[in-house]
Amino acid sequence: MAKTPDLVLRRGSAQDVSAMAAVINAAYRPFVEAGLDLPDVSAGLSEDIAAAHVWVAEDTSGLLGVLVVSTRPPTAHLMNVAVAPSARGRGIGGALIRHAIDLARSSVCQNIVLATHTGMPENVVLYEKFGWQIGGRTVCESGCRAPAFDPQNYLSGPRLCIRCHVPMSNVTCTVQFVQVQEKPMEPDAKFWDGIAEKYAKSPIRDMEGYQASLDRTRGYLKPTDHVLELGCGTGSTALLLAQNVQQITATDFSTAMIGIANRKAADEGIENVSFLGIDPFDPQLTTETYDVVMGLNFYHLLGDMGTGFRRSHDLLKPGGLLIAKTPSLGSTAFFKRVALRAAVRVMQAFKKAPFVDFVRIEEVEKAVVDAGFEILETDNVGGTVPRSYLVARKI
């Protein structure tokens, strides 16, 4: 669930169908009354909800907006956006469109497509405002006149109506699409590969703090949990926590790190940990699969920390837990922060350091909440650099 100051976005449920249909029909009524030939704009909501395609926007006054979007890679399809006439001007349509794009990104879609009627010029203006580009004009040639298409066939043809599956021609409806594959900057895999052996042999600088974090983390784990660890390094944490859970899937950008982790697992005879040399957006990681997602000293290495948290949210089962420990270099004292920035830049210039985001503790917490989590515990665990340790539940 995502929030704006006075709005909540959540998945639609069967109990919402009547309210959603009312919003959609009210939003399209002016166009129908003006004589625009439209299909049943609120048809199929129950099926869309069952397929997890529907999101709603609401506040304390009730349901105000509806989003129907399919995010099956490689192409996401924005099928419908509607806002109650009484709620126009509050930015709800824009919030729903941005949410659709975020969903497409986190599902590793290469692009997102939609269709809108040329008789709705204000829609075209709105989409262009958000950076969408017109990709063609299509209309169903059957009696349904649906302003829709099959996104899987759009580029390769034939172009088929998603309602009645007949060919469509260049007549009435504008089809627009936008690229959305904007993964955060990935940590330099070559850098981590190059230091893997040295990293594996280096002692943990703050063993007391590390053990304390492990103990706190164990308190949230259950024997039946399937845990995903992002940025697992050489696997030490995953192997230490393996006895507390049913299964751990541990990933890292560095294949050299993963190779060392696999050797450790074999040496220790641990069989319930799987190490994968992939990034968090790899399709091998499927949505709503994991009970816990851990990122310990990881999210600050992404160019877009918020996208990392949103991806973690999507990978979790409903009610699943995020456990994150994030160095917050932006929260260090001013002169120390300036010195650290200068040192990191020099090291990066000589390929001796990866990308590092100087985030503040409050920025970490805000990014987690904005990604759709409720924070259960947060603490500055200190050390030479402030570190935000937090536990949050997917809502």
N, C-alpha and C positions, 0 to 999 in steps of 0.2 A: 504494500500500500504506500502510495506516495502522497505527500501533503504540500499544499501551498498555504499561506497564512490563514485563509478562510475557506479552504476547499480540501476535500479528501477524495483521492482517486483510489478505487478498489475494484476487485473483480466483481462482475455482475453475477447474480444468483437467480435461481428459478423464481424466487419470491419477488424479484424486481421486474418481471416481464411486463406486467400491466403498466407500471410507472414508466418503464423505458419506452414502451409503445406510445404512450401518451406524449412523452417528450419528443420522440421522433416525428409523430404525426403532426404535432403542433408546429415543429420547426419547418416542416415541408408544406404546411397548409397554404401559406401565401402563394407558393409557386403553383400548387394544384388549382387554387381558385383563379389564378391568372391564366389558366388553360394549358399549363405545361404538361406534356404527356409523360407521366412517371409511372414506374411499376409500384407495387405495394412496398413502400419504403420501410415498413416495420415487420415484414414477413421474415420468418426463419429465426427469430430471436432465441427460441428455446434450443434449437439445434446449435446455434452459435455459442450459447452459454455452455452447452454440453461439451463443445470442442475447445472451451477455454479461450474464446476469441473476444469476449465482451468485458469492457471496463465501464464503470459509471463514475460520474462526478457528483458529489453531494455536499451539502452543508447542513446546518441544523434545521433549515426550512424544508429539506427534502432533496429528492433527486433532480439534478439540474442539467446533466449532460450525459451522452452515451457515445462510446467509442467501440467500433467493431473492427478488429484487426487480426489478420492471420500472419504469423511470423515463422513460417516454415522455410528454412534456407533452401535455395540461395536468395529467394525473393519474398519480401514481406508484402502484404496486400492490405492497404487501408480501405476497408469496405464501407464504412459509414462513420460520420461524425455529426452529431446533432446536439444543439443546445436549446433549452427551453426559451421561448421568446422573452419571458419575464426576466431571464438571467443574462441577456445579451449585454455586451459592453463591460463585462467583468473579467475578460481574458480566459474564460473557460474553454472556448474553442481552441485557443492557442495552447493551453495547458494539455488538452487531450491530444493535439497533434504532436507536441513535443514528446508526450508520453509514448505515442506510437513509434516515433523515431528511436527513442531510448530502448523500447522493447525489441525493435528490429536490430539495433546494434548489439544488444546483449545476447541475441539469438544467432549472431554471426551471419546475418543476412547481408548480401552484397549491395542490395538496393531495396527501395520501397516504392510501390506503385499505387496509384489510385485512379479512379475515373469520376469525372463530374460533368454535369450537363452544361452546355454552352448557354442555356437559358438561365443559368445562375451565375452571372458575371461576377457578383460579389464573392463567390467561392473561389473563382480563378484569381481574383485580386488577393484574397487571403492566403492562398497557397503560394502564390508568387512572393508574397511578403515574407514567407518562411523559407524562401530559397528553392522552391520546387520549380522544375522546368517542364515545359510542355514537350511531350514525346511523340504525340500523334493524335489523330482524331478518329474515333471508332464508334460504331453504333451497331446494336444487334439487328439483323435483317428479318428476324421473325416478328411475331406480333407483340412480344413483350417489350421491345424497344429499350432493353436494359442498358443503362450507362455503365457497363461493367465488362470485364474481360478475364480471361484465364492468364494470370501472371506467369505461370510456368511455360505457356506457349507464346507469350507476347513477342519475345525476341526471335524465336525460332520458327513460329508459325506452324499450322494455320492459326489465326486469331479466332478464338472460340468464346462465345458468351458463356459465362459461368452459370447462368440460369438454365438455358435451354441447349447449350453446346452447338449452336449453329454458327457458321462463319460470320464475321463482322467486317464492315467496310468503312471507308473514310467519309463519314457523313455528318454526324451530329455532335458527338460527345468528345470533349477534350480528355486525353489521357496524359497524366503528368507523373513524373517519377523523380526521385532524388537519391543520390548515392548516400549510404549511411554507414558504410564499413569504416568506422573511425576508431579503431582500437587504440588504447593508450600506448604511449611510447614503451616499447619493451626494453627491459634491462638488457644490456649488452651481453649476449650469450658468449661471445668470444672472450670478453673480459673474465666472466665467471669460469669459463672452461679453463682459461689460463692460470687461474689461481686455485683451482679445485683441490689439487693435492696439498698445497700449502695450507689452504683453509681447513682441510680435514685434520691436519696435524696440529693446528693452532689450538691452544687451550682457551676455554671460555673465560673472558676477562672478569665477568661478574658472576661467578658460579652460585653465590648465595641468592642473587636476584633471579637467576635462571631457574634454580630449584624452586624458589617461591612461586614463580609464574607457572611452572609445571604442576605444582600442588594445587594452585587455584584452578587451573584448567581441568585437572582430574575431577575436581568437585562438580563440574558440569557434565562430565561424560557418563554414559550408561553402557552396560555390557552389550546392549543390543545395537549400539550406534554404528552407523557407517559414516566415517569422518573423511573429509577432504582437506588436505593441507596444501596451501598454495605457497610456493617459494620454499620448498622443504630443504634446500641445500643438500648436504650429504646425508640427510636422513636421521640424524641423532634424535630429534624430538619425536618423530613418528615412531621410531623403534622403542623409545622409552615409554610411549603412551599405548603401544600396541596391546599390552596385557589388560588395558582398561576398557577396550571396545571390541566389537565384533570384527570390523574391517576398517582399514585406513587406505585411502588412495592418496598418494603424495606426489606432487608435481613440482617441476622446476624447469626454467628456461634452459639451464645448462645440462647438456647430456653428459658431460664429464662428471658433474656433481651426482647425477643420477647413477652413473656407473659405479661410483664409490658407494653410494647408498645401497645398491643391490649387493655389492660385495659384503657390506656390513650385515645385511639381512641374512645372507647365506651363512656367514661365519657364526652368527648368533642363533641360527635355526629358527628365525621368525618368519612365519608363513602367511600371516594375515595383513601384511602391508604390501601394496603394489606401488612401485615407483615408475612414474611416467615422465619422459622428457618433453613436455608440452607446455603451452601457455594456457592461461585460464579461459581463453576463448575457443580452445580447440573443441570441435564437435564431439570428440570422445567423451567430454564431460557433458552429461545430459541434465536438463533442467529438472528441478524438484526431485532430486535423487538423494541428497545427503542430509543427515540429521544435524551435522555440525560442519561448518567451514572455518578453518583456522588460517590466519595469515599472520605469522609472527615475524616481525622485522621485514615486511614485504611491501605493503601498500605504498610506502613512501618512495619506492623504486619505480613506480608507474608515473608516466607523464600526466595521467588523469586519474587521481585517486578515487574520485567519485564513480567513474565508470567501473573500476575494480570492485567497489562495494556493491554497485548495482548488479554486476555479473555474479557476485557471491550470493546476493539476494535471490537471483533467478535459479541458482544451482541448489538452493536449500529447499527442503520440504516445507510445507506450511507449518509455522511455529518453530522451525529449525533455528539453531543458534549460530551466530557469528562470534568468533573469538579472535580478537586482533590486538597485537602489541606493536605499536608504531613509534619509532624514534621521531620525536617532534623537535627537529632542529630549529624551527622557527620560533620555538618558545625559550630558547637559550637567551642569556643576557646579551644585550646589544653588542658590546665589543667582542664577545666570544662568537656571536653569530656572524659578525662581519669577518672575523678572522677565519672561521670555518668555511664560509662561502668562498673567500679568496683561495684558501688551501685546496678546496674541492675543485675549483675551476682550473687551477694550475695542474692538478693531478689528472683531470679529465683531458686537458690539452695534450698530455703525454700518454694518454690511454691507460692511466694508472688508477682510474676511478670510474664507476658507472654513473648513470643519471641518478641524482638524489634530489628529492623534493623537500624544500625547507618548510614543512607544514607546521602549523601550531596545533596544540592540543584541542582547542575549541574548533578548529577547522576539521579535524578528524571526526569529532563528535557530530558536527553539523552534517558532514558528508554521509555519515552512517545513518542519521535520521532521515536525510533527504532521499537515501536509497530505499527507504521503506522499512526501517528497523525501529524497534523500541529498545532503548538502552537499559539494561538490567543492572549493570555494574560498570563503573569507570573509575580509574585511579591513575595518578602520575606515579609510576614506580621508580622514578628518579634515576640515579646513576650519574655518570659523567655527562650524559645527555638526557633531558626529560623524555620519558617514554610513556605513551598513552596505552594503558592496558584496559580493554573494555570487552564486555560481553553484551550482546544485543540479540533480541528475538525478532525473527521475521514476522511482520504483521501485514 
